[in-house]
Amino acid sequence: MNNKEKALIYPYDREFSTIIRHQSICDYEIVEVVAPNGWGLSEKDASYADGGQDLNIIVNNNFESTLNNCDTLILSNSALKLDFKESIYPKVVQAAEKNKKIISTAKFDIKEIEMIEEVCKYKGNIFIQYPLNKNYEICSYVDKLEIQEIKTPVIFVMGVGENAHKFEIQLSVRENLFNMGYKVSQVGSRNYCEMFNFHSFPEFMYSNMYSETEKIKLFNNFIKNIETQENPDVIIIGIPGTIMRINNKATYDFGVLAFEVSQAVKPDASILSVLYENYLPSFFEKIAQEVKYKFACDISCFNYVNSMIDWNYFEINTEAKYIDVTLDLVNNKIKELNNSIPIFNIMNENEGSKITEHLVNKLACEEYEVL
């Protein structure tokens, strides 16, 4: 019997397509998705947002009518931003008046969050804002912490560029490992991973209160605590952001966060997700070498994303815009590359199980036969 709360996603775009695809391991059943007029998604299958396989749920543009079909409104951190007072807050009021639970993964400012809290309190509704304010026990003697050995096999999920399907890979590998009978602990790259019953990336890694050295020690001990408390067979770590700059304009965080994580925890297997370009085989060889020397990490396999940066748009704008390419184009390019390190396309049907099987085989072949 399905006891999950029925949820409506608003505003819907590619940010939440991954959640629909893996809702079997989510705390909520996604029954409605609503996108504003002008986003080009209305009356289309929800998969149109990311170019993947059909999700068998149609995008609506009528918020009020779909609200009656759900228990919970989930406000998404959409790539395209809407005006809070004009487009978000009125929907919150409608949901509150109909006694709906309200969950937000969106990045609102303090005043906006207070407005939602006020209307929910007045109507007696539950409101949850992600990221959750978890009180991790951070000791006052951080400088005296030592790097501890992580004995459980660790899988890294990394990306070159934003929008690289890292979370899709993380959820797919998690789901497939579950199906294979493994006990999985996980730290995800998004701020609402608790919806899937695992840990979001810890907020202290983004804090200015700690030096880079302290963050490395803290993250190591954070993972060690998870290992001790949960006793998993395998740990998946999804690293937010990108591992390196793409050019002088698309610098992102220069891969600083990825470097800190790699210094805190040594992976036993890793997958690197790469945005689509018409690459030569030498590109993958070169980037595998860069990762090896920068992060002391061997790439087990690549994921080739069916999305690329719109360079013409990026030339005249400060933020990148992404263009989807067809799955066939990506698949044909993978065949053409015939790379020595396997390349997958997570958006293909059953590709997640192939990636997981490859990673498990990689771990099984390690010196210590970790799985």
ABEGO torsion letter per residue (X at the ends): XBABBBBBBOBBBAAAAAAAAAAAABABBBABBBBBBGAGABGBBAAAAAGBBBAGBBBBABAAAAAAABABBBBBBBABBBBAAAAAAAAAAAAAAAGBBBBBABBBBAAAAAAAAAAAAAAGBBBBBOBBBBBBBBBABAAABBBBBBABBBBBBBBBEBGAGAAAAAAAAAAAAAAAGBBBBBBBABAAAAAAGBBBBBAAAABAABBAAAAAAAAAAAAAAAAAAAGBABBBBBBBEBABBABAABAEAGGAAAAAAAAABBBABBBBBBBBBBBBAAAAAAAAAAAAAAAGBBBABBBBBABBBBAAAAAABABBBBBBBBAAAAAAAAAAAGBABBBBBAABBGAAAAAAAAAAAAAAABAAGAX
